[in-house]
Amino acid sequence: MNTIGCRLPCTLDGFVITSIEPQGSLYAGTDHGRLFINEAQTGVMASWSMGRWTDRTAREAIIAQAMTMTLADVHRWFARHAASCLVD
């Protein structure tokens, strides 16, 4: 558990980071390889990665990096760095 009480990987401001599209989304539970950032209390999707990471190690490294940032920081970081990791 991190310092703000998340039991799952989450951003510094409490948004949950997962590789599973949230319930209620068009492709809930079926879109694999992307990262989704959801509001912790409601589960509503706040952000998602445009690309997919089939390499588990790369995906885990990106999650570890996102856990050191706020949601706004994650958006900026993806814009600058994530393109080099995109598979499709």
C-alpha positions in Angstrom: 0.0 0.0 0.0 1.4 3.4 -0.8 1.2 6.5 1.4 -2.2 7.6 0.2 -3.9 4.3 0.9 -4.1 2.7 -2.6 -3.7 -1.1 -2.5 -3.3 -1.2 -6.3 -0.6 0.8 -8.2 -1.7 4.4 -8.3 -0.5 7.9 -9.1 0.6 10.2 -6.4 -2.9 11.9 -6.4 -4.7 8.5 -6.1 -5.7 7.5 -9.6 -5.4 3.7 -10.0 -3.2 2.3 -12.7 -4.3 -0.9 -14.3 -4.0 -2.9 -17.5 -7.7 -3.8 -17.5 -10.2 -1.5 -19.0 -12.8 -0.5 -16.4 -16.3 -2.0 -16.1 -18.8 0.0 -18.1 -16.3 0.8 -20.9 -17.0 -0.3 -24.4 -14.4 -3.0 -24.3 -14.3 -3.7 -20.6 -11.9 -6.4 -19.7 -11.0 -7.3 -23.3 -8.5 -4.6 -24.3 -5.1 -6.0 -23.3 -1.7 -4.3 -23.3 -2.9 -0.7 -22.8 -2.6 1.1 -19.5 -5.7 2.6 -17.9 -5.8 5.2 -15.2 -9.1 5.2 -13.3 -10.5 7.4 -10.5 -10.0 5.3 -7.3 -13.4 5.8 -5.7 -15.7 5.5 -8.8 -13.6 3.4 -11.2 -14.3 5.9 -13.9 -11.6 6.0 -16.5 -9.5 9.2 -16.3 -6.9 8.4 -18.9 -5.5 5.6 -21.0 -2.4 4.8 -23.1 -2.8 5.1 -26.8 -0.3 2.3 -27.5 0.0 -1.3 -26.2 2.9 -2.9 -24.4 3.1 -6.6 -25.0 6.4 -6.8 -23.0 5.5 -7.3 -19.4 8.8 -5.9 -18.1 8.3 -2.6 -20.1 4.7 -2.3 -18.9 5.7 -2.8 -15.3 8.5 -0.2 -15.7 6.0 2.3 -17.0 3.6 1.6 -14.1 6.5 2.1 -11.6 7.3 5.4 -13.3 3.6 6.5 -13.3 3.4 5.8 -9.5 5.9 8.6 -8.9 3.7 11.2 -10.6 0.4 12.9 -10.5 -2.2 12.3 -13.3 -1.2 15.6 -15.0 2.5 14.6 -14.8 1.6 11.2 -16.4 -0.1 12.9 -19.3 3.0 15.0 -19.9 5.3 12.1 -19.5 3.4 9.9 -22.0 3.4 12.7 -24.5 7.2 13.0 -24.3 8.5 9.5 -23.7 5.9 6.7 -24.3 6.0 6.9 -28.1 9.4 5.0 -28.0 7.7 2.1 -26.3 4.5 1.8 -28.4 3.9 -1.5 -30.1 1.0 -0.3 -32.3 
